[in-house]
């Protein structure tokens, strides 16, 4: 109720600040590079990455510096990896669900997801968001039969340099509610784990975000990829 009331009260500011952010924020392209292939040597491992612009690697110029490249770089000396990246800038949970639904049924040992920011910009309530998330992960389990799903938490948008207050504060409240619901949901799933997007920790390490103030940088992708790889090693 608090979030709903806050949203209603802040609508005039949201419209003004939202339009200003759209005009001022740099529009970065998705990085170049292979989104499907095979790399490495060792035990066979298949990986699918699904999601939004962060999953796609926006913020860097080549896939080797993005989430996909960071994960592959961490694991390629231990596993022969078959990989696929299906992610697009602007995609919300509903759109990622449609992407998964349109793909051919095939097995992946690991599915990695990153989605939520665009649900927040659409002012999707945490309650409705987790329902969409549940639909997404049901589809992922049925379509790809993964042994492990790694869900990336929604970033704390209140800490995004590109966002002014009160817009940043409100988006941060949405992210907090979504992550609370996601954490509870994942605890009930046998094959799921999640990674919290700890932007405060990144700042302590003096790691800046990408030039648009909205997406991860190469250094942040590297740490994110290491977190993902550590969870994969624990399972396989």
C-alpha positions as CSV (number, residue, x, y, z in Angstrom):
1,X,0.0,0.0,0.0
2,X,2.9,2.4,0.9
3,X,4.5,1.8,-2.5
4,X,1.2,2.3,-4.3
5,X,0.4,5.6,-2.5
6,X,4.0,6.8,-3.0
7,X,3.7,6.1,-6.8
8,X,0.4,8.0,-7.1
9,X,1.7,11.0,-5.2
10,X,4.9,11.1,-7.2
11,X,3.3,10.8,-10.7
12,X,3.9,14.4,-11.7
13,X,7.6,14.2,-10.8
14,X,7.9,10.8,-12.4
15,X,6.6,12.1,-15.7
16,X,8.9,15.2,-15.7
17,X,12.0,13.4,-14.5
18,X,11.3,10.3,-16.6
19,X,11.2,12.4,-19.8
20,X,14.3,14.3,-18.8
21,X,16.2,11.0,-18.1
22,X,15.2,9.6,-21.5
23,X,16.6,12.8,-23.3
24,X,19.8,13.0,-21.3
25,X,20.8,9.4,-20.8
26,X,23.2,7.9,-23.4
27,X,21.7,5.1,-25.5
28,X,24.3,2.4,-25.6
29,X,24.2,-0.4,-28.2
30,X,24.3,-4.1,-27.4
31,X,27.9,-5.4,-27.6
32,X,29.2,-7.2,-30.7
33,X,30.2,-10.8,-30.6
34,X,29.1,-14.4,-30.7
35,X,25.9,-15.2,-28.8
36,X,26.0,-18.9,-29.5
37,X,28.8,-21.4,-29.8
38,X,31.2,-23.7,-28.0
39,X,34.3,-23.0,-26.0
40,X,36.7,-24.6,-23.5
41,X,37.8,-28.1,-22.6
42,X,36.8,-30.5,-19.8
43,X,33.4,-31.8,-18.6
44,X,30.5,-30.9,-20.9
45,X,28.3,-28.0,-19.7
46,X,25.5,-26.2,-21.5
47,X,24.5,-22.6,-20.5
48,X,21.6,-20.4,-21.6
49,X,21.4,-16.7,-20.6
50,X,18.0,-15.0,-20.8
51,X,17.0,-11.5,-20.1
52,X,17.2,-7.8,-20.7
53,X,19.9,-5.3,-21.6
54,X,22.2,-6.3,-18.7
55,X,22.0,-9.9,-19.8
56,X,22.7,-8.8,-23.3
57,X,25.8,-6.9,-22.1
58,X,24.9,-3.3,-22.7
59,X,27.6,-1.1,-21.2
60,X,30.5,-2.7,-23.0
61,X,31.5,-3.0,-26.6
62,X,32.1,-6.7,-27.0
63,X,30.5,-9.8,-25.6
64,X,33.9,-10.9,-24.2
65,X,33.6,-8.1,-21.7
66,X,29.9,-8.7,-20.9
67,X,28.2,-11.1,-18.6
68,X,28.4,-14.0,-21.1
69,X,32.1,-13.4,-21.7
70,X,32.8,-13.1,-18.0
71,X,31.1,-16.4,-17.2
72,X,32.8,-18.2,-20.1
73,X,36.2,-16.8,-19.2
74,X,35.8,-18.2,-15.6
75,X,34.7,-21.7,-16.7
76,X,36.4,-22.4,-20.0
77,X,39.4,-24.1,-18.5
78,X,37.3,-26.6,-16.6
79,X,34.4,-27.2,-18.9
80,X,33.6,-27.7,-22.6
81,X,30.8,-25.2,-22.8
82,X,27.9,-25.0,-25.2
83,X,26.4,-21.6,-24.8
84,X,23.5,-19.4,-26.0
85,X,22.5,-15.8,-25.2
86,X,18.9,-14.7,-25.8
87,X,18.5,-11.2,-24.4
88,X,17.3,-7.9,-25.7
89,X,17.4,-4.3,-24.5
90,X,14.1,-3.1,-23.1
91,X,12.7,-6.6,-22.3
92,X,10.5,-7.0,-19.2
93,X,9.6,-10.3,-17.6
94,X,6.7,-10.8,-19.9
95,X,8.8,-10.3,-23.0
96,X,11.5,-12.6,-21.7
97,X,8.7,-15.2,-21.1
98,X,7.6,-14.8,-24.7
99,X,11.2,-15.3,-25.9
100,X,11.6,-18.5,-23.9
101,X,8.2,-19.7,-25.1
102,X,9.2,-19.1,-28.7
103,X,12.4,-21.1,-28.4
104,X,12.8,-24.8,-29.4
105,X,12.7,-27.2,-26.5
106,X,16.3,-28.3,-25.6
107,X,18.2,-29.1,-22.5
108,X,20.6,-26.6,-20.8
109,X,22.4,-27.6,-17.6
110,X,22.3,-24.0,-16.4
111,X,20.0,-21.1,-17.2
112,X,21.0,-17.6,-16.0
113,X,18.4,-14.8,-16.0
114,X,18.6,-11.1,-15.6
115,X,15.3,-9.2,-15.7
116,X,13.4,-6.6,-13.7
117,X,14.6,-3.1,-14.4
118,X,12.1,-2.7,-17.3
119,X,9.3,-4.0,-15.1
120,X,10.2,-1.2,-12.7
121,X,10.1,1.5,-15.3
122,X,6.7,0.2,-16.3
123,X,5.7,0.5,-12.5
124,X,4.9,-3.2,-12.2
125,X,4.1,-3.9,-8.6
126,X,6.4,-6.4,-6.8
127,X,3.3,-8.6,-6.3
128,X,2.4,-8.7,-10.0
129,X,6.1,-9.0,-10.9
130,X,6.7,-12.2,-8.9
131,X,3.6,-13.7,-10.5
132,X,5.2,-13.0,-13.9
133,X,8.5,-14.4,-12.6
134,X,6.8,-17.6,-11.5
135,X,5.4,-18.0,-15.0
136,X,8.8,-17.4,-16.5
137,X,10.6,-20.0,-14.4
138,X,7.8,-22.6,-14.9
139,X,8.4,-22.2,-18.7
140,X,12.2,-22.4,-18.3
141,X,11.9,-25.6,-16.3
142,X,9.5,-27.2,-18.8
143,X,11.3,-26.0,-21.9
144,X,15.0,-26.4,-20.9
145,X,15.0,-28.9,-18.0
146,X,17.9,-27.2,-16.2
147,X,19.7,-28.7,-13.2
148,X,20.4,-25.1,-12.0
149,X,18.7,-21.7,-12.6
150,X,20.6,-18.7,-11.4
151,X,18.4,-15.6,-11.1
152,X,20.1,-12.3,-10.9
153,X,18.4,-9.9,-8.4
154,X,17.0,-6.6,-9.5
155,X,19.7,-3.8,-9.1
156,X,19.1,-1.1,-6.5
157,X,18.0,1.6,-9.0
158,X,18.1,4.2,-6.2
159,X,21.9,4.0,-6.7
160,X,21.9,4.5,-10.5
161,X,23.9,7.7,-11.3
162,X,21.6,8.5,-14.2
163,X,18.5,8.7,-12.0
164,X,17.5,11.8,-9.9
165,X,15.4,11.8,-6.8
166,X,12.6,11.2,-6.1
167,X,12.5,9.0,-9.2
168,X,15.6,7.0,-8.0
169,X,14.1,6.6,-4.5
170,X,10.8,5.3,-5.8
171,X,12.5,2.8,-8.3
172,X,14.7,1.7,-5.4
173,X,11.6,0.9,-3.4
174,X,10.2,-1.2,-6.3
175,X,13.5,-3.1,-6.6
176,X,13.6,-3.8,-2.9
177,X,10.1,-5.2,-2.9
178,X,10.9,-7.3,-6.0
179,X,14.1,-8.8,-4.5
180,X,12.3,-9.7,-1.3
181,X,9.6,-11.6,-3.2
182,X,12.3,-13.2,-5.5
183,X,14.3,-14.4,-2.5
184,X,11.3,-16.0,-0.9
185,X,10.3,-17.7,-4.1
186,X,13.8,-19.1,-4.8
187,X,14.0,-20.6,-1.3
188,X,11.1,-22.8,-2.3
189,X,12.7,-24.0,-5.5
190,X,15.0,-27.0,-5.5
191,X,17.0,-26.0,-8.5
192,X,17.2,-22.3,-8.1
193,X,19.8,-19.9,-6.6
194,X,20.0,-16.1,-6.9
195,X,22.7,-13.4,-7.0
196,X,22.0,-10.1,-5.3
197,X,23.2,-7.1,-7.4
198,X,25.3,-5.4,-4.7
199,X,26.0,-2.0,-6.2
200,X,27.0,-0.6,-2.8
201,X,29.8,-3.2,-2.7
202,X,30.9,-2.4,-6.2
203,X,31.2,1.3,-5.2
204,X,33.3,0.3,-2.2
205,X,35.6,-1.4,-4.6
206,X,35.7,1.9,-6.6
207,X,34.0,0.3,-9.6
208,X,31.9,2.7,-11.7
209,X,29.0,1.8,-13.8
210,X,28.9,2.2,-17.6
211,X,29.1,5.7,-19.2
212,X,25.3,5.9,-19.3
213,X,25.0,5.6,-15.5
214,X,22.5,2.8,-16.0
215,X,24.3,-0.4,-17.0
216,X,27.2,-2.4,-15.6
217,X,30.7,-1.7,-16.6
218,X,33.3,-4.3,-17.7
219,X,34.6,-4.6,-14.2
220,X,31.1,-5.1,-12.7
221,X,30.3,-7.7,-15.4
222,X,33.5,-9.5,-14.4
223,X,32.5,-9.7,-10.7
224,X,29.0,-10.7,-11.7
225,X,30.3,-13.4,-13.9
226,X,32.6,-14.7,-11.2
227,X,29.6,-15.0,-8.8
228,X,27.7,-17.0,-11.4
229,X,30.7,-19.2,-12.2
230,X,31.2,-20.0,-8.4
231,X,27.6,-21.2,-8.1
232,X,28.0,-23.3,-11.2
233,X,31.2,-24.9,-9.9
234,X,29.5,-25.8,-6.7
235,X,26.8,-27.7,-8.6
236,X,28.8,-29.4,-11.4
